[in-house]
Amino acid sequence: MATPHVAGLIAYLICLEGNVSPAEMSDKLKNLSLKGVLTGIRQLISLYYVQFTLIRIIFQLQVL
């Protein structure tokens, strides 16, 4: 779901600074980005997977 946000940012940057090559735009986006802001994502995904699996098992037991 990040694609519309990235595309909007690229359009905004093109309006502000003019069009550049895809490689230059990629470098510009990387330079503008914040590093180290999101942490613990892998653990969170693992937790959601475990919860989803437990919900599926409980649902299957109720159906039987």
OpenMM code with the backbone's topology and positions (N, CA, C; nanometers):
from openmm import Vec3, app, unit

residues = "MET ALA THR PRO HIS VAL ALA GLY LEU ILE ALA TYR LEU ILE CYS LEU GLU GLY ASN VAL SER PRO ALA GLU MET SER ASP LYS LEU LYS ASN LEU SER LEU LYS GLY VAL LEU THR GLY ILE ARG GLN LEU ILE SER LEU TYR TYR VAL GLN PHE THR LEU ILE ARG ILE ILE PHE GLN LEU GLN VAL LEU".split()
positions = [
    Vec3(0.0810, -0.1194, 0.0000),
    Vec3(0.0000, 0.0000, 0.0000),
    Vec3(0.0856, 0.1262, 0.0000),
    Vec3(0.2153, 0.1119, -0.0060),
    Vec3(0.3025, 0.2299, -0.0054),
    Vec3(0.3152, 0.2918, -0.1442),
    Vec3(0.2811, 0.2174, -0.2486),
    Vec3(0.3020, 0.2659, -0.3849),
    Vec3(0.2377, 0.4008, -0.4124),
    Vec3(0.1105, 0.4250, -0.3754),
    Vec3(0.0524, 0.5564, -0.4017),
    Vec3(0.1259, 0.6697, -0.3294),
    Vec3(0.1764, 0.6407, -0.2107),
    Vec3(0.2479, 0.7432, -0.1353),
    Vec3(0.3812, 0.7770, -0.2015),
    Vec3(0.4518, 0.6743, -0.2461),
    Vec3(0.5806, 0.6955, -0.3124),
    Vec3(0.5592, 0.7660, -0.4460),
    Vec3(0.4587, 0.7243, -0.5210),
    Vec3(0.4299, 0.7890, -0.6493),
    Vec3(0.3930, 0.9354, -0.6284),
    Vec3(0.3158, 0.9648, -0.5244),
    Vec3(0.2796, 1.1032, -0.4944),
    Vec3(0.4005, 1.1862, -0.4562),
    Vec3(0.4901, 1.1285, -0.3780),
    Vec3(0.6124, 1.1996, -0.3412),
    Vec3(0.6988, 1.2271, -0.4637),
    Vec3(0.7097, 1.1305, -0.5519),
    Vec3(0.7884, 1.1497, -0.6741),
    Vec3(0.7268, 1.2599, -0.7594),
    Vec3(0.5939, 1.2592, -0.7737),
    Vec3(0.5275, 1.3655, -0.8505),
    Vec3(0.5534, 1.5013, -0.7869),
    Vec3(0.5476, 1.5082, -0.6546),
    Vec3(0.5734, 1.6332, -0.5822),
    Vec3(0.7165, 1.6808, -0.6064),
    Vec3(0.8121, 1.5877, -0.5988),
    Vec3(0.9525, 1.6249, -0.6205),
    Vec3(0.9764, 1.6704, -0.7638),
    Vec3(0.9096, 1.6078, -0.8602),
    Vec3(0.9229, 1.6494, -0.9999),
    Vec3(0.8700, 1.7914, -1.0169),
    Vec3(0.7577, 1.8220, -0.9508),
    Vec3(0.7025, 1.9579, -0.9587),
    Vec3(0.7968, 2.0601, -0.8966),
    Vec3(0.8586, 2.0228, -0.7866),
    Vec3(0.9481, 2.1164, -0.7175),
    Vec3(1.0809, 2.1367, -0.7886),
    Vec3(1.1411, 2.0263, -0.8308),
    Vec3(1.2798, 2.0312, -0.8762),
    Vec3(1.2996, 1.9899, -1.0216),
    Vec3(1.1932, 1.9531, -1.0898),
    Vec3(1.2050, 1.9091, -1.2284),
    Vec3(1.2314, 1.7598, -1.2378),
    Vec3(1.2149, 1.7070, -1.3568),
    Vec3(1.2293, 1.5633, -1.3795),
    Vec3(1.3762, 1.5248, -1.3857),
    Vec3(1.4075, 1.4092, -1.3308),
    Vec3(1.5424, 1.3541, -1.3345),
    Vec3(1.5326, 1.2078, -1.3747),
    Vec3(1.6455, 1.1444, -1.3937),
    Vec3(1.6448, 1.0032, -1.4329),
    Vec3(1.5927, 0.9176, -1.3172),
    Vec3(1.5446, 0.7975, -1.3490),
    Vec3(1.4975, 0.7084, -1.2420),
    Vec3(1.6054, 0.6810, -1.1365),
    Vec3(1.7298, 0.6651, -1.1796),
    Vec3(1.8382, 0.6395, -1.0839),
    Vec3(1.8591, 0.7597, -0.9915),
    Vec3(1.8532, 0.8795, -1.0479),
    Vec3(1.8683, 0.9998, -0.9659),
    Vec3(1.7513, 1.0149, -0.8684),
    Vec3(1.6301, 0.9849, -0.9149),
    Vec3(1.5133, 0.9946, -0.8271),
    Vec3(1.5232, 0.8914, -0.7147),
    Vec3(1.5694, 0.7717, -0.7458),
    Vec3(1.5881, 0.6690, -0.6445),
    Vec3(1.6881, 0.7156, -0.5389),
    Vec3(1.7987, 0.7740, -0.5839),
    Vec3(1.8980, 0.8265, -0.4903),
    Vec3(1.8400, 0.9388, -0.4050),
    Vec3(1.7602, 1.0249, -0.4679),
    Vec3(1.6983, 1.1361, -0.3953),
    Vec3(1.6036, 1.0840, -0.2867),
    Vec3(1.5220, 0.9832, -0.3205),
    Vec3(1.4298, 0.9247, -0.2234),
    Vec3(1.5052, 0.8608, -0.1067),
    Vec3(1.6133, 0.7912, -0.1381),
    Vec3(1.6924, 0.7282, -0.0323),
    Vec3(1.7559, 0.8323, 0.0584),
    Vec3(1.8014, 0.9429, 0.0017),
    Vec3(1.8625, 1.0486, 0.0822),
    Vec3(1.7607, 1.1193, 0.1698),
    Vec3(1.6360, 1.1301, 0.1233),
    Vec3(1.5310, 1.1963, 0.2015),
    Vec3(1.4710, 1.1056, 0.3087),
    Vec3(1.4905, 0.9756, 0.2948),
    Vec3(1.4245, 0.8812, 0.3851),
    Vec3(1.4838, 0.8857, 0.5257),
    Vec3(1.4023, 0.8449, 0.6207),
    Vec3(1.4457, 0.8342, 0.7597),
    Vec3(1.4941, 0.6918, 0.7833),
    Vec3(1.6082, 0.6788, 0.8472),
    Vec3(1.6644, 0.5460, 0.8733),
    Vec3(1.6407, 0.5063, 1.0186),
    Vec3(1.6167, 0.3759, 1.0421),
    Vec3(1.6061, 0.3231, 1.1770),
    Vec3(1.4791, 0.3610, 1.2511),
    Vec3(1.3765, 0.4049, 1.1785),
    Vec3(1.2528, 0.4477, 1.2432),
    Vec3(1.1658, 0.3278, 1.2801),
    Vec3(1.1560, 0.2326, 1.1900),
    Vec3(1.0748, 0.1130, 1.2148),
    Vec3(1.1641, 0.0020, 1.2680),
    Vec3(1.1304, -0.0464, 1.3870),
    Vec3(1.2072, -0.1561, 1.4458),
    Vec3(1.1099, -0.2621, 1.4948),
    Vec3(1.1578, -0.3848, 1.5085),
    Vec3(1.0760, -0.4930, 1.5624),
    Vec3(0.9701, -0.5450, 1.4672),
    Vec3(0.9825, -0.5140, 1.3390),
    Vec3(0.8802, -0.5556, 1.2418),
    Vec3(0.8745, -0.7079, 1.2302),
    Vec3(0.9897, -0.7730, 1.2244),
    Vec3(0.9909, -0.9194, 1.2097),
    Vec3(0.9212, -0.9871, 1.3287),
    Vec3(0.9455, -0.9388, 1.4485),
    Vec3(0.8825, -0.9975, 1.5657),
    Vec3(0.7314, -0.9757, 1.5604),
    Vec3(0.6893, -0.8602, 1.5170),
    Vec3(0.5471, -0.8300, 1.5083),
    Vec3(0.4786, -0.9194, 1.4060),
    Vec3(0.5419, -0.9386, 1.2914),
    Vec3(0.4860, -1.0265, 1.1881),
    Vec3(0.4761, -1.1691, 1.2409),
    Vec3(0.5783, -1.2151, 1.3123),
    Vec3(0.5757, -1.3499, 1.3696),
    Vec3(0.4603, -1.3636, 1.4688),
    Vec3(0.4397, -1.2618, 1.5506),
    Vec3(0.3306, -1.2646, 1.6476),
    Vec3(0.1953, -1.2716, 1.5776),
    Vec3(0.1757, -1.1912, 1.4729),
    Vec3(0.0503, -1.1948, 1.3981),
    Vec3(0.0293, -1.3308, 1.3330),
    Vec3(0.1360, -1.3913, 1.2824),
    Vec3(0.1242, -1.5230, 1.2206),
    Vec3(0.0781, -1.6267, 1.3230),
    Vec3(0.1377, -1.6232, 1.4417),
    Vec3(0.0991, -1.7173, 1.5474),
    Vec3(-0.0473, -1.6961, 1.5853),
    Vec3(-0.0885, -1.5705, 1.6026),
    Vec3(-0.2275, -1.5418, 1.6377),
    Vec3(-0.3224, -1.5903, 1.5287),
    Vec3(-0.2895, -1.5645, 1.4027),
    Vec3(-0.3739, -1.6072, 1.2917),
    Vec3(-0.3853, -1.7594, 1.2882),
    Vec3(-0.2736, -1.8282, 1.3106),
    Vec3(-0.2742, -1.9743, 1.3106),
    Vec3(-0.3631, -2.0279, 1.4228),
    Vec3(-0.3527, -1.9698, 1.5420),
    Vec3(-0.4366, -2.0138, 1.6536),
    Vec3(-0.5847, -1.9902, 1.6246),
    Vec3(-0.6166, -1.8770, 1.5655),
    Vec3(-0.7563, -1.8475, 1.5311),
    Vec3(-0.8079, -1.9491, 1.4301),
    Vec3(-0.7259, -1.9833, 1.3306),
    Vec3(-0.7667, -2.0843, 1.2318),
    Vec3(-0.7921, -2.2185, 1.2978),
    Vec3(-0.7041, -2.2588, 1.3895),
    Vec3(-0.7204, -2.3882, 1.4581),
    Vec3(-0.8486, -2.3874, 1.5399),
    Vec3(-0.8722, -2.2808, 1.6134),
    Vec3(-0.9937, -2.2713, 1.6950),
    Vec3(-1.1177, -2.2765, 1.6062),
    Vec3(-1.1150, -2.2046, 1.4947),
    Vec3(-1.2286, -2.2048, 1.4032),
    Vec3(-1.2529, -2.3446, 1.3470),
    Vec3(-1.1468, -2.4142, 1.3082),
    Vec3(-1.1605, -2.5486, 1.2532),
    Vec3(-1.2166, -2.6446, 1.3583),
    Vec3(-1.1773, -2.6284, 1.4843),
    Vec3(-1.2297, -2.7145, 1.5900),
    Vec3(-1.3796, -2.6899, 1.6132),
    Vec3(-1.4200, -2.5642, 1.5995),
    Vec3(-1.5616, -2.5312, 1.6186),
    Vec3(-1.6464, -2.5833, 1.5046),
    Vec3(-1.5908, -2.5879, 1.3854),
    Vec3(-1.6653, -2.6368, 1.2690),
    Vec3(-1.6853, -2.7861, 1.2785),
    Vec3(-1.5885, -2.8584, 1.3342),
    Vec3(-1.5996, -3.0050, 1.3459),
    Vec3(-1.7031, -3.0371, 1.4437),
] * unit.nanometer
topology = app.Topology()
chain = topology.addChain("A")
for resn in residues:
    res = topology.addResidue(resn, chain)
    for name in ("N", "CA", "C"):
        topology.addAtom(name, app.Element.getBySymbol(name[0]), res)
